[in-house]
Amino acid sequence: MSDLRSDTLGGFDDRFGGRADSLWSAPGRVNLIGEHTDYNEGFVFPFAIDRRTFAAIRARTDGVMRVMSGFADESVELALDDLEPGALSGWSAYPLGVAWALREFTGGRTNEVGFDLYIDSNVPVGAGLSSSAAIESAVAIALDELWDAGLDRRSLAQVGQLAENKAVGAPTGIMDQSASLLGEKDAGVFLDCRSLDAEIIPLGFEAAGLALVIMDTGVSHSHATGGYGARRASCEAGARALDVVSLRDVAATDLPRARDLMDDETFRRVRHVVTENQRVLDTVRTLHERGPTAIGDLLDASHRSMRDDFEISVPELDLAVEAALNAGALGARMTGGGFGGAAIALTPVELVSRVEFAVDGAFAEHGYAAPGTFTVNASEGARREH
């Protein structure tokens, strides 16, 4: 990680000339459980990971924003006076969208100045580990200081969500930004997406001799296109049919009535969200009462629900989960928005190599491109680095 700090500061020097005023970072996240519940005002349980995005920034006096990165060649330049969602496109819509959203959130009551911004990251893109929220969160805390906005972490999470919804055009919830901004070492963020109350829950993976293996299928996805919006629309249709504000207000005991009120596809989308909310609550309770070795069945049930009811898995994700379980993982599930990305496997440390070998072998046998496998640890959230 120290190399990435140096690379980001060095990249700023090379591309902009001179030193950055400050350096900030924010982590990607993995969602332990609670998928597609966030925009239904439900419960989620992610944690920040030890893969981070770094943002070096320096104030300008001419009202111009310039953005460059270590993963794209182009330089994007825009005047503050021209900052609006319609002027944004490509990867720069994430950082510049945060600038727009911060202005919207504060009603323009900030000390707005232009800036030079350079971003670099080791959060895998398209793996369901929220590389986008890592960018948004790093830029949000950097601009919060630069513009003297004075927002707390929960408000900055809302800024990031607003940027992703309106500037990027992805109808995501607030989970990813909350995990990136609120995360703590060896702990998960239990988030109520209705009230935005967040509780830090110790995971205890290290003490239990467990590791979380990430299995990146290499199948790319995009929240701004494809089936994500369709799933959200189904959830909204289900809530209307049940005459509730959101699916958060639906209990498992309501599901028989729901089956009679909607078509089979919409019902299955609703059933996933309702049962997934309960699995999040059960996971938090089980961690407290029995420890992390007892949550495997909940992870397995979550994957089955996403595969069969919400239909957001792909064959590569199903294969990764199956191979990991057969090799000794305690529980496994796809994570993230779906249609590609990564799966996770809660694995005894002594079996990590066996799980990784099994997944590699299964992919080769099925003719799939080799997956990327690595372990992650629960990490601290967004912070100032320099």
N, C-alpha and C positions, 0 to 999 in steps of 0.2 A: 504493500500500500504506500510505503514511503516513496517508491519509485514513481507511482502515479502522481503523488503530490509534486514531486520535482518535475515530472513531465508536463504537468499542467502549468506550473509557474514558468517553466522554460518555453512551453508553447505560446504562452501569453507574450513573453519577451520577444520571441521570434516573429510572431504575427503582427503585434501591435507596436513593438519598440518600447523599451522602458519596462518598469516593473509594475505589477498589479498592486492596487491598494490593499487588497485582502484576498484570502482564499477560504472557500467554504466547501463543505461536502455534505452529501446526503446518501443514505443507503437505498439499494433496492429492497424488495421485501419478498418473502414467501408467505403464502397464506396457508397456515396449518390446517384450517378448516373454516367453512363458511363461504361458499361460492355462489355468486349472483344473489346474495341476500342483502348486500349493502344498499343498492338502489331501491330495494323493497322495504327500507327502514328497519331491517332486521339486525342480526348479530353477526359479527365476524371476529376471527381470531388469528391475525397475521403476526409476523415478527420481522423486524429489520434484520438484514443479513450483512455479512462482512464482505460485500461487494459494493463499491461506492462510485458516485459521480462527483467530480470536483469542478468547482466554478471559481475562476479567478476574475476579479472585476476591478475596474478603475473608473472613477468619475470623469466625465467630460463637461465642458462649459458651453458647448454649442447646441445642446438639445438634440443630439444625434445618438442613436443606439447602434453599435456595431457588434455583431455576434459571429464568432468563429469557433471551430471545434477540432478535436483530434480525430474525428471520425467522418468528417466531410470536408471537401476541398474549398467549397465556396465561402465567401464572406458575405454576410447579409447586413445591410445598412438601412435604417429607417429613422425618420425624424419622429420625435415624441408627438409632434402635432398631427402626424399621420397615423398614429397608433390606433388601429381598430382591427377586429377579427378579419374583415374582408381583405386586409392588406397583408395577411400572414399566410404562409404556405410552407410545406416541407418540414424538416426537423426544427427549423428556427421558430416555428409556431409554438413550440413548447416553452422555450425561455421568453420569447417576446410576448406570448400569450399570458405569461405570469405577470409581466409588466402591465399589460392592459388590465388584467383581472385585479391586480393590486390597486390600480387607479379606480376601478369600478367599486371595489369593496370598501375603499376609504372615502369614496365620493370626491376623489381628487384632493383631499386634504393632506397632501404629503409634500415633502420638499423634493419635487421631481427634478432630476438632472439626467442628462444623457450619460452613457457609459460604454466602455469597451468590455466585452465579456468573452472569455475563452473557457470552453467546457471539454473535459475528457472523462472517460468512464471505463470501468471494467465490469459493469452490470451487463450481462448478455442481453442483446436486443431480440425481441420476438420470442423469448423463452417463458413468458408469463411471470417474470420476476420484477416487473414494473420498472423498467429502465426509464419510462416516461415520468413516473412520479419522482424518481431520483433526481432527474433534471429539474422538474418543477420545484421540488422542495429545496434543493441547493440554491436555485435562483431566488426563490421566495425569501429565504432568510438573508441572503446577500442584499437584495433590494430593500427588505424591511429595514436594514441598518442604513443603507446608502440613502434612502429616501426618508429616513426617520419616521417610519410609519407606526412603530410601537405596537405591533400586533403580537398576540400570544400564539403559541404553536397550533392550537386548535383553529384559530382564525386563519393562520397561514395554510392549514390543510384545506379550508374552504376556498381560499384563493387559488390553490392548485387545482382543485376540482372545477372551479369556475373556468379556469384557463383551458382545461381539457375538454369540458363540455362545449364551451362557446367558441374558443379560438381554434382548437384542434378539430372539434366536431365529433368527439367520442363521448357517448352517453354513459360514462362511468360514474360510479359512486365515489364515496370519500375514503374508502378503506385504504387505498394505496398511499395516499398522501399522509394519512394519519399514522400509518405504520412507519413511514420514512421519517416523520418529524417527531414522533413520540417514543420510538423504540428504546429499549434498554438492554443491556447485556444479559444474556441467559434468561430472557423473559419475553412473553408475548403481550400484545396489546388487545385486550378484550374490549371491543368497541360496540356500543349501542348506536347504530346509525340513525336512529330517530332523535335521541336526545343529544347525541355526540359525546355522551359520557364515556370516558375511557378508563380502564383499570389495568394496571400492570400486573400480570400474572406470572410468577416464576415457573419456568419450564422444567428445570432440573435434569436436562438431558445429560449434562456432563457427569453429574454425580451418579446417574443411573447407567453410565457407560453406553449412551446412545448417541448416534449421529444422524443427521438428516441428509440423505443422499438426494441430490438433484439429478434428474435424468432428462436432459434437454434433447427432445426428439429432433430438433433442427427443422421441424415443420413450422414455418412462419405463420403468424396470424396478425390481424390488425383489428383493433376495437372500433376504428372509425368506419369500417366496412363490414360486409358479411353478416353473420348470423347474430352478432351481439345485440344489435338494435332490434332484431326480430324477437329475440328472447325477452327483451325488456318490454316490448309491445304486448307480448302474450301475458306477461305478469300484470300489466296494467289492465288488460282486458279481463283477466281473472278477478282482479280486485273490483272492477266495475260490476261484474256478474254477481259477486257476493256482497255488493253494496258496502264496501269498506274502503277506507282511505288508502291503505296499502296492504300487502300480504302479511305484514307484521301482525295485523289484527286477526289473522286466521289461525286457528288451533287445529291440531290433528283430528280432534273430534268433529271439526267442520267439514272434513274431507268427503264423507259420504254425501252430504248435501251438495258440495261443490261438483261432484261427479254428475249430478242430475242437472246442473245449471249451465254446463259448458261442454264443448266438444272434447273429444278424448285428448287431443294434443294440448289444448290449453289446460285441461285438468292435470295432465302429467307435469307440465311446467309449474303449475301451482303446487302440486304435491312435492316436487323437489324443494321448492323454497321453504315450505312449511316444515318439512322433515329436516332440512338442513339447518334451519334455525334451532331446532331442538337438539341436533347433534352438536352445535357449537356450545350450547348451554351444558350438555352432558359432558363434553370434553373438558370444559373449565372445572366442572364439579369433580370429574374423575381425576384430573391432575391434582386437585386439592386433597381428595380422599384416598387415592390409591397410587398416585404417581404416574409418570409418563409411560411406563411399560404397559399400562392398562388401556391406552387409548387406541390401540391398533385397529380393533373392530370398528370403531367409529370412523376412522379414515377409510377403511375398506367400504363401509356402507355409503359414505359420501361419494366415492368413485362410482359405485354402481348406480346411484341416483343420477349423477351427472351423465353417465353413459346411457342409461335406459330412459329416464324421465325427461331430463333437460336436453339430451342428445347434443352435447357439445364436445364429446371426446372424438378421437380419431383412432384408427387401428394402431398407429405407433404408440400412442399413449396407453391404450389397453394392453399392448404387448409389454411395455416397460413395467407397468403395474404387475402383471401376471408373473413376469420373470423375476422381479424383485421379491415378491411374496414366496415364490417357489425356492428362492435362494436363502430365505431365512429372515426377510424383513418382517417386522411386527405388524406393519400396516403400510398401505401405499394408496395414493390417489393422484389424479391429475390436479394441477393447481393453476390458478389464473383464469382468464376469461374463456379459454377453450379454443377448439378448432386448431389445435397445434400447441406449441410451447412445451412446457415441462411437466413431469410428474415428480412426486416426492416419495421417498421411502424412509420410514423411521426404522433404523437398523442398529442392532448391537455393533459396537465399534469393531469387534473382532470379525464381523461378517461383512464389513463394507467392501473389501476387495472381492469377496465371493459374489456379492450383489452386482457390483460393477461389471465383473467378468460375465456373469449370467446375462445381463442386459445387453452387453456388447455382442455376445454370442447369439442371442435371440434375434437381434436386429440383422446380423449378418446372414443368419439362416433364412430370414424372410426377405432378403434382398433390399433391406432398407439401408440408407446411409448411416454411418456410425454415429451413435448419439454422443453427446457430451455429458460426462458424468463427473460430479464433484460434490464435496460436502460443504455445507454452510453452517455457520454458527449464528446464534442470535446476537445482534450487535447494537451499539448505541445509535441513536437517531441523528438527525442533521446537526451539524456543529460548525463552528468557526475553526479553521485549521491554522490560519496565519494572519 
